[in-house]
């Protein structure tokens, strides 16, 4: 939802999730390379983005590290979108696992962190409609470990200024002022967006029907201190 709204700006483009910075395996190691040689999802993503297999394989051959691959892919993607002077961004959620590499390789990069009530995150993961089904403990740690990594990264001098944090529940209620603030944070003109095209949906709080009282208590307890820090207490 946030990605699609930001793409209303004529200078901002976003491909399907790239996962270039997701994997812990070193770049060009056999396991890293295997992700792009065998996973059909990434092949379909490239097709949607308009990047041919031939161009992608050439990019992999030329790239010496993740940044090289990312830059080459971004160039190909912007060409495919006929927006070569635009900026592209990646919404891969698992980029959090590579945030140290991202921060080092892109010292001017900015990060948008949209966070959601962990009760609804755990509920969604327990249902498993988009991702594989998680048990409650796994769902909690999906949310909690990301919060830990973000907050540890923000302790690096100057890093916090690179973050804009968005509470999902507030965003869906009134997205327009948030979008304007985000674009100012990104140094892009908010007036170039047609705000009449922005649409969101209300948070449904499905955890109330998907989690037991014991589950809810466990999520709240194990999600601290970030459950309170991010305004969910």
N, C-alpha and C positions, 0 to 999 in steps of 0.2 A: 504494500500500500504506500509506504513512504517513498520507495523507489519510483513507483509510477507517478506520484505527485511531483517529485523532483524532476522527472523527465518532461514535465510540462514546460520547463524552462528551455528556451531554444539552444542554450550553450551546454546543457547537461545531458549526457547519454549514459546509459547503464546496460552492459551486456547481461546475459544470463550468468549465474554464479560461476566464477572461474576456478575457485579453490587453489589458486597458485600458491598462496601462503598458508594453506591449511595444514599440509602434511608435515609431520615432525621429521620425516626422512630427508636427508640432505638433497639439495637440488642435483638432478642428473644421476642420483643413485638408482640402482635397479628398482627398488620399491617405489620411489617417486615417479620414475618414468613409466612404471607399470600402470599407474593410475590413468594416464592419458592414452596408453596403448590398448587398454582392455575395457575401460568403463564406458558403456554405451551412452550413459547420461551425458557425459561431457561431449561426446561426438554430436549428440542432438543439440546441445547448447550451442556448439560452434555453427551448426547449420542454421539455427535461429538467428545467430549474430551475423551471418553472412560471411563467415571466415571459412575458406575451403580447407580440406584436409591437407592439401599440398602446401598451402601457405603456412598452416600451423606446423607441419613437420619441418618446413624450412626454418621457421622461427625457433623451434626447439633445437635445431642443429646450430643455429647462429648464437643462441643465448648461452651465456656462461653462468648465469645465476637467475634467481626468481625475478629480479627486477628487469633484467634483459627480456625475459619471456613476457612479463607483464607489459612492458613498454611496446614491444613488437606487436603483441596482441591488440593493445589499445589503439595503435596506429591503424592496423587492419580493420578493426571494428569501426573506428570513426570514418574511415574511407567508405566502408560498406553503408554507413548511415548518411553519407554525403554531408558530413559535418566535421571536416578535417581541422577546423579551427576551434572546435568545441572541447569540452573537458569530459572525461569519462570517469565513472566511479564504480566500485564493486560492492555489491551487497552480500557477499558470501558471509553468513553468520559466523562460520568457523574461522574467519580471519582473526578472531580473538586469539587463537592458538599461535598465530604468527605475528602478534602485534609488535614484539621486539624487533623482528626482522623488518616489518613494514616501517616502523618508526625510524630505524637506522637507514634503510635504503631510500626512504622518501622523507627526508628531514622537514619538508614543507607540507607534508600531508596533514589533512584534518580528518577527524573521526567523528561520525555521528553515532551516538549510542542511544537507541530507543529501547527502553526497558518496560517490561510488563509484569503485572502482579504474578509472583511465582506460583500462586495457587492456580491461576489459569494456565500458566505454562505447564505445570505438572499435569493438570487435567487434560490438556491437549495432547501431551506426550503419552499419557496413559491410554487415550483413545487411539492414537496411532494412525490418524487419517493421512497425514503428510509424511511423517517420519515413522520408522519402526516403533512398535509399542515399547514403552518404558514402564518399569515398575516405579512406584512412588519414589524410592530412594534414588533411582537413576535419574528421574525427572528433576528432583531437587538438586542433584549435583550438576546437571546440565546448566541450570540457572546459576547456582552458587559458584561453581568454578569460574564461570565467565565473569561474574562480579568480582571475584578475588583478583583475577588477572587484570581486569580494567583498573581496579583501584590500586593495585600495586604499580602498574605502569604510570598512573597519574602521580605517583610519588617522585618520579624522576623530575629534576628541576626543569621547568618550562613545559612539561608534558601536559599539564592540566589545561593550559591555554589552547591546546590543539583539540580539545573535546567539546562537543555540544551534546548535552544529555537531554533526552526527551522522554517524558512519562507517557506511555502509550495511551493510558486512560484519558489523560487531558488532551492529547493530540486528536483523538477521534471525536471528542466533544466539540472542539473548536480549532480546526487545523490551520485556518488562514493566518492568524498572527504568528503561529509557530513557523509556518513556511516562510513568511517574511523574515523572521529572525534567523532562520537557518541560512537563507540566501545571503543575508548580510554577513553572517559568520563565514560563509564561503567566498565572500567578496564578489558576489554576483548580484545583478540588479533585480530586486524583487518586482519591479514594475513590468518586467518582461513576461510575467506569468499571467495567464488568464485564470483568475481565481474562481470564476464561475464553473470551471471544469473540475474543481476539486470536490471529491466526494469520499466519504468515509462510512464506517459502520459503527454502531454502538457496541461496547464491550458487553458480552452476554453473561459473564460470570458463570460459565458452565461448570466450574468447580463445585458449585452448590449441589449439582445432581450427580457429579462423577466421583467426588471424593467423600469418604466417610468422615465423621467428626474426628476420629483418630488420625486419619490422613491429614486433615486440615491442621490439627494441632502439631503433627510432626513436621509438616512443611513450614509452618510459622517458626517453630523452634530451631530447626536446622538451617533455615535461611538467614538467621541473624549472623552478624549485625546489620546486614544489608537490607533485610526486610523492613526494619525501622528506618534506616538511613535514607532509603528511597521512598519513604512516605506511605508504606503499606500497613503500618501498625495501627 
